[in-house]
Amino acid sequence: MMSLFRFLKKFFIDDPIQRTKKIYFWCFNIIGMHISFLYTPYYYFYVRRYYRIGKDRRVGMMYVASVIITGCNLRCHGCSVMSPHRKSRISADDLIASFTEWRQKIKPQYIHLTGGEPLLHPELERIIRESTRIWNDSHVWLFTNGLMLDTAKPDVLQAIKETGCKLVVSEHTFEPEHRTKLDAGYKRLKEANIPFVVRPSRRTWLAMHDHNEKGEIVPYQSNPKEAWNNCAFRAAVVVDGEQLYSCGHLYHIAQAVKEGILNADQWQPALTYSPLTLQATPEEIVEHLRCRVMPECAVCPGKRNIVVSHQIPLQRET
């Protein structure tokens, strides 16, 4: 009985890092990645129910992501953001303007500040403070791979601590030297009394795009319904400037085409998608977000494409 008590105490109280690792690993990496049909009840009971117009005429939703930077200090094969090939970022002024406008239209439960690697952004401290100020009735989460936590600017950590922004570490590497940096970063956060949670990766990842014989990133040619049924990103709403994308993957495809990373002719089936603008009415926003299968879903895999995780050389594919 005492052994059971010690185990429960360690799991639920003493080691929050290991606790969140275990919970996330089993709920997402094992169940979610390999038993895709379980995403259907998750979508209907946890995501879709948020899409409704409130008394203030703002449209509720589970979360909205903002990609503040696409560059990254990792080179993950199959990265849905295609970070190994991109270097763009949004300025704090442009992000603040976008958030201020969309704040009048939507009411997300969570705001995700993502990348790439957000800790590479030179204006991150201001972005954190302004994001939490503008979205004062939402929870702001900052996502990082954790490798820069040990060297992050003190003002960034102070902003996280003072604003209540939630820090989420997505571990994406298994290199020994990276493990050392992660542990150093966690130690620094603990010493600064900054709460954080850890989402561990695993030895296999979901790949959202394919490669041809030349090594170019190319789309799948799937049945749209099958692709949607296997989609792990049904809640991935993205805000970018005056536009709102119901699908984060389509957002990254469109941006990568603009940057010359992807071939526009090859990815034309995805470029037919039209994001919402600030001129959209609440009713139009709800209708757009509730839409399930789209023709553009065909560029995604019709079944879960599980690939062995590894880092690729940092060079632009041609």
ABEGO torsion letter per residue (X at the ends): XAAAAAAAAAAAAABAAAAAAAAAAAAAAAAAAABAAAAAAAAAAAAAAABBBBAAGBBBBABBBBBABABBABBBBGBAAGAAABABBBBAAAAAAAAAAAAAABBBABBBBBOEBAAABAAAAAAAAAAAAABAABBBBBBBAGAAAAABBAAAAAAAAAAGBBBBBBBABABAAAAAAAAAAAAAAAAAGBBBBBBBBBABBBBABBBBAAGBBBBBBBBAAAAAAABAAAABBBBBEABBBABAAAAAAAAAAAAGABBAAAAAAAAABBBBBAABBAAAAAAAAABBBBAAAAABBABBBBBBBBBBBBBBBX
